[in-house]
Amino acid sequence: MRISDVIEEFIKDLFDEENEAIEIQRNELAEHFNCVPSQINYVIATRFKPSQGYYVESRRGGGGHITIRKVNSSKEDYIMHIINNIGNELTSNEVDVLISDFLSYHIIGKQEAKLLKVATNDNVLRLSKDIKDQVRARIFKNMLLNIEEE
């Protein structure tokens, strides 16, 4: 595992069923993982975005105090939140992160994850680069809407 993945998992493990928000100190976390604070910033900026179901509040000074909140509690609310925050384009890497989160939170099963991944894969979307991410976003959103209806 890469250090970014380890940090992400560590932060996600801080959440439990009662805690929808956690507070961390950037410098303490960097010291714990023997990395620079900017590595912590990178993980938070790329793995804890609103489109992934999180809100992040950051305060400067004192080691960089950060509050991370989970956005929604129900499966339907979470899926709709993701759909509303995806935007018009979605990269293959972003799909991978979202699918990983969905599996972690038991929003979808392994079979649904496979179908989402296959339908939005670059091998399937043999399109020019300027429209590929737009088509991927539309397919992904439509599939999520249909998952939600179950």
Secondary structure, 3 states (H helix, E strand, C coil): CCHHHHHHHHHHHHCCCCCCEEEEEHHHHHHHCCCCHHHHHHHHHHHCCHHHCEEEEEECCCCCEEEEEECCCCHHHHHHHHHHHHCCCCCHHHHHHHHHHHHHCCCCCHHHHHHHHHHCCCCCCCCCHHHHHHHHHHHHHHHHHHHHCC
